[in-house]
Amino acid sequence: MKNWFQKNNSGIRLSFVFALIAIQLGAKLPLIGSAVLAILFGIIWSNTIGVNEKDRAGLKFVGKKFLQYSIILMGFGMSFSAVTKTGAESLWITLVTITVSFATALLVGKWLGLSGNLRILVGFGTAICGGSAIAAAAPIVEADENEIAISISTIFLFNIVAVFLFPFLGNWMGMSDAMFGLWAGTAINDTSSVVAAGYSFSNEAGDIATIVKLTRALMIVPGCLIMAAIRMYQNKRSEKKVSFAKIFPWFILWFLLASVSSTIGIFPAAWIPFTKTISKWLMAMALFGIGSQVSIRSFANAGIKPIATGMIAWFMVAVSSLIMQNLLY
């Protein structure tokens, strides 16, 4: 425990300081909000001052774990019936956008001359949940470190663009909170960017976007299993196995349990405002940590082909989500 604290303490403290600034400034600039400011501060810090080795481990931990903890705490403030209803209503749109995204990345990537692994990783990351999906799929397709780095950089680029672009487009198109939440949850890649964009639009849109995104993130399990089955079929001598425990996003289960405990009265209602406050702080810290991992130079090193593939796949996801909303509602 002592070694863990020494390793992560500096980065955690740095993220806390910038979360404090983002929350205070976000209260004065509600149209931007603390979530967007936190991730922006992280990007600026990383690409100007730079992240030193002393802070790096803590910021990485904050970016991954604090994001999950904040989402779990959100569950205490959400009705389980509303969570399941929103998740079920968004399922068809989720399935269609995942299919469109993956198919587009495979076809466009092939046309542009990308390797098979890069096409799969960019498509899978765009379709489901960004870096987490790429990390889960990489060992299945036996991708090398360069392919993983390029695909993650590509996904990160459009995550950051989405945080600023989607709220603007949502307001420009006159979207309701429910429409925007569904759109953001199905069309933005990474959970952190979905949350940042959703809550910068409104609290209701943020809640809906988060639920829809968690429903979408669950697709990582069948997606990886299908991918492994195809891989085994292509190479029947392969003994590579997929670990369900490793690919399953367990924090979603804890989010659901938190919602259930609050709905049936196990968790005291008087404590919910406290959990919302802590969740907001953890989210701001996590988003600063995630922003600090974004390297503008890595986008240039990735080259135009994977970025073009990711951009077209992302555009098709956003458009297909809007089309499905208009058809179903």
C-alpha positions in Angstrom: 0.0 0.0 0.0 2.9 2.4 0.9 4.6 1.7 -2.5 1.3 2.2 -4.3 0.8 5.6 -2.6 4.3 6.7 -3.3 3.9 5.7 -7.0 0.6 7.5 -7.5 0.4 10.3 -5.0 2.0 13.0 -7.1 -0.3 12.5 -10.1 -3.4 12.2 -7.9 -2.5 15.5 -6.2 -2.0 17.2 -9.5 -5.3 16.0 -10.9 -7.0 17.2 -7.7 -5.6 20.8 -8.1 -6.8 21.0 -11.7 -10.2 19.5 -10.8 -10.7 22.2 -8.2 -9.9 24.9 -10.8 -12.2 23.2 -13.4 -15.1 22.9 -10.9 -14.8 26.5 -9.7 -14.4 27.9 -13.2 -17.1 25.6 -14.6 -19.6 27.1 -12.1 -19.0 30.5 -13.6 -19.0 29.1 -17.2 -21.9 26.7 -17.2 -22.1 26.6 -21.0 -18.7 24.9 -20.9 -18.8 23.1 -17.6 -16.2 21.5 -15.4 -15.9 18.3 -17.4 -14.9 20.0 -20.6 -12.5 22.3 -18.8 -10.9 19.4 -16.9 -10.0 17.5 -20.1 -8.9 20.7 -21.8 -6.6 21.5 -18.9 -5.1 18.0 -19.1 -4.4 18.4 -22.9 -2.8 21.8 -22.4 -0.7 20.6 -19.5 0.5 17.6 -21.5 1.4 19.5 -24.6 3.0 22.5 -23.1 4.7 21.8 -19.7 4.6 18.1 -20.2 3.9 15.2 -17.9 7.0 14.1 -15.9 7.6 10.5 -14.8 6.7 11.3 -11.2 3.2 12.2 -12.2 2.6 9.8 -15.0 1.5 6.7 -13.1 -0.9 8.6 -10.8 -2.5 10.4 -13.8 -2.9 7.1 -15.6 -4.5 5.5 -12.5 -6.8 8.5 -12.0 -7.8 8.5 -15.7 -8.9 4.9 -15.6 -10.1 4.1 -12.1 -11.5 7.4 -10.9 -13.6 7.5 -14.1 -15.1 4.1 -13.2 -15.6 5.1 -9.5 -17.4 8.3 -10.6 -19.8 6.4 -12.8 -20.5 3.9 -10.0 -21.4 6.8 -7.7 -23.7 8.2 -10.4 -25.7 5.0 -10.0 -26.9 5.9 -6.5 -28.7 8.9 -8.0 -30.5 7.0 -10.8 -33.7 5.0 -10.7 -33.0 1.4 -11.7 -36.2 1.3 -13.8 -35.1 4.4 -15.6 -31.7 2.9 -16.2 -33.0 -0.3 -17.7 -35.7 1.5 -19.7 -33.2 3.9 -21.3 -30.7 1.1 -21.9 -33.4 -1.1 -23.6 -34.7 1.8 -25.7 -31.3 2.6 -27.0 -30.3 -1.0 -27.8 -31.4 -1.1 -31.4 -29.6 2.2 -32.2 -26.6 0.8 -30.4 -26.5 -2.4 -32.5 -27.0 -0.5 -35.8 -24.3 2.1 -35.1 -21.8 -0.6 -34.0 -22.5 -2.5 -37.2 -22.2 0.6 -39.3 -19.0 1.7 -37.6 -17.2 -1.6 -37.9 -18.2 -2.3 -41.5 -17.2 1.3 -42.5 -13.7 1.0 -40.9 -13.1 -2.4 -42.5 -14.1 -1.2 -46.0 -12.6 2.3 -45.9 -9.4 1.0 -44.2 -9.0 -1.7 -46.9 -9.5 0.9 -49.6 -6.9 3.2 -48.1 -4.4 0.3 -47.6 -4.4 -0.1 -43.8 -3.3 -3.4 -42.3 -6.0 -5.8 -41.3 -5.2 -5.3 -37.6 -5.4 -1.5 -37.8 -8.8 -1.7 -39.6 -10.1 -4.0 -36.9 -8.8 -1.9 -34.0 -10.0 1.4 -35.3 -13.4 -0.1 -36.2 -13.8 -1.8 -32.8 -12.7 1.2 -30.9 -15.0 3.5 -32.8 -17.9 1.1 -32.6 -17.8 0.3 -28.9 -15.8 2.1 -26.3 -12.6 3.6 -27.6 -9.3 2.6 -25.9 -10.9 -0.1 -23.7 -12.2 -1.9 -26.7 -8.8 -1.6 -28.5 -7.0 -3.0 -25.4 -9.4 -5.9 -25.2 -9.2 -6.8 -28.9 -5.5 -6.3 -29.4 -4.3 -9.6 -27.9 -7.0 -11.5 -29.8 -5.9 -10.2 -33.2 -2.2 -10.3 -32.1 -1.7 -6.6 -32.9 1.8 -5.2 -32.3 2.6 -2.1 -30.1 2.7 0.2 -33.0 -0.7 -0.8 -34.3 -2.2 -0.4 -30.8 -0.6 3.1 -30.4 -1.8 4.3 -33.8 -5.4 3.1 -33.3 -5.6 4.5 -29.7 -4.2 7.9 -30.9 -6.8 7.9 -33.8 -9.6 7.3 -31.4 -8.4 9.8 -28.9 -8.4 12.5 -31.6 -12.1 12.1 -32.3 -12.9 11.8 -28.6 -11.4 15.2 -28.0 -13.1 16.7 -31.0 -16.5 15.3 -29.9 -16.3 16.9 -26.5 -16.4 20.3 -28.1 -18.2 19.7 -31.3 -21.2 17.6 -30.1 -22.7 20.1 -27.6 -22.4 22.9 -30.2 -24.1 20.8 -32.9 -26.8 19.6 -30.4 -27.7 23.2 -29.6 -27.5 24.3 -33.2 -29.9 21.5 -34.2 -32.2 22.3 -31.3 -32.0 18.9 -29.7 -33.8 18.0 -26.5 -31.9 16.7 -23.6 -33.1 13.1 -24.3 -32.2 13.3 -28.0 -28.8 14.7 -27.3 -28.1 12.1 -24.6 -29.0 9.3 -26.9 -26.9 10.8 -29.7 -23.9 11.3 -27.6 -24.1 7.9 -26.0 -24.3 6.1 -29.3 -22.0 8.3 -31.4 -19.0 9.3 -29.2 -16.3 6.7 -28.8 -15.0 6.8 -25.2 -16.9 6.8 -22.0 -15.0 9.9 -20.6 -15.8 11.9 -23.7 -19.5 10.8 -23.6 -19.8 12.0 -20.0 -18.0 15.3 -20.7 -20.1 16.1 -23.8 -23.3 15.0 -22.2 -23.0 16.9 -19.0 -21.8 20.0 -20.8 -25.1 20.0 -22.6 -27.3 19.4 -19.5 -27.5 17.2 -16.4 -30.4 15.2 -17.9 -28.5 14.7 -21.2 -25.5 13.6 -19.2 -27.4 11.0 -17.3 -29.0 9.6 -20.5 -25.7 9.6 -22.4 -24.0 7.7 -19.6 -26.6 5.0 -19.4 -26.6 4.6 -23.2 -22.8 4.5 -23.3 -22.7 1.8 -20.6 -25.2 -0.3 -22.6 -22.9 0.1 -25.6 -19.8 -0.8 -23.6 -21.3 -4.2 -22.6 -21.1 -5.1 -26.3 -17.3 -5.4 -25.8 -18.0 -8.9 -24.4 -19.9 -10.5 -27.4 -17.7 -8.5 -29.8 -14.5 -10.0 -28.4 -16.0 -13.5 -28.3 -17.0 -13.3 -32.0 -13.6 -11.9 -32.9 -11.9 -14.8 -31.1 -14.2 -17.4 -32.8 -13.3 -15.9 -36.2 -9.6 -15.9 -35.4 -9.8 -19.6 -34.3 -11.7 -20.5 -37.4 -9.0 -18.8 -39.6 -6.2 -20.6 -37.7 -7.6 -23.8 -36.3 -4.3 -24.7 -34.6 -4.6 -21.6 -32.4 -5.2 -22.3 -28.8 -5.7 -18.7 -27.8 -8.5 -18.2 -25.3 -10.5 -15.2 -24.3 -10.8 -14.4 -20.6 -14.3 -13.3 -19.8 -13.2 -11.9 -16.5 -10.6 -9.7 -18.2 -12.8 -8.2 -21.0 -16.0 -7.7 -19.0 -16.5 -4.1 -17.8 -17.2 -4.9 -14.2 -17.7 -1.3 -13.1 -21.0 -1.4 -15.1 -22.3 -4.2 -12.8 -21.4 -2.1 -9.7 -23.2 0.9 -11.3 -26.3 -1.2 -11.7 -26.0 -2.5 -8.1 -25.7 1.1 -6.8 -28.9 2.0 -8.7 -30.7 -1.0 -7.3 -29.6 -0.3 -3.7 -30.8 3.3 -4.0 -34.1 2.4 -5.7 -35.2 -0.2 -3.1 -34.1 2.0 -0.2 -31.0 0.2 1.0 -28.9 3.3 0.3 -30.3 6.3 2.2 -31.7 9.0 0.0 -30.2 11.7 2.2 -26.7 10.5 1.1 -27.4 10.9 -2.6 -26.4 14.6 -2.9 -23.1 13.6 -1.2 -22.4 10.8 -3.8 -23.2 13.2 -6.6 -20.7 15.7 -5.3 -17.9 13.1 -4.9 -18.8 11.7 -8.4 -18.4 15.2 -9.9 -15.0 15.6 -8.3 -13.7 12.2 -9.3 -15.0 12.8 -12.8 -13.1 16.1 -13.1 -9.9 14.5 -11.8 -10.3 11.5 -14.2 -10.9 13.8 -17.2 -7.7 15.8 -16.4 -5.8 12.5 -16.2 -7.2 11.4 -19.5 -6.5 14.7 -21.1 -2.9 14.6 -19.8 -2.4 11.4 -21.9 -3.2 13.1 -25.2 -0.2 13.9 -27.3 -0.8 16.1 -30.3 2.5 14.8 -31.7 1.2 11.3 -31.7 -1.7 12.3 -34.0 0.9 13.6 -36.5 2.9 10.4 -36.2 -0.2 8.2 -36.8 -0.4 9.4 -40.4 -3.4 10.4 -42.5 -4.7 6.9 -43.4 -5.8 5.7 -40.0 -7.2 9.2 -39.1 -9.2 9.3 -42.4 -10.5 5.8 -41.6 -11.5 6.8 -38.1 -13.1 10.1 -39.2 -15.3 8.4 -41.9 -16.3 5.6 -39.5 -17.1 8.2 -36.8 -19.1 10.3 -39.2 -21.1 7.3 -40.3 -21.9 6.4 -36.6 -23.1 9.9 -35.9 -25.3 10.1 -39.0 -26.7 6.6 -38.5 -27.6 7.4 -34.9 -29.5 10.5 -36.0 -31.3 8.5 -38.7 -32.3 5.7 -36.3 -33.6 8.3 -33.8 -35.8 9.8 -36.5 -37.1 6.4 -37.6 -37.8 5.1 -34.1 -39.1 8.2 -32.2 
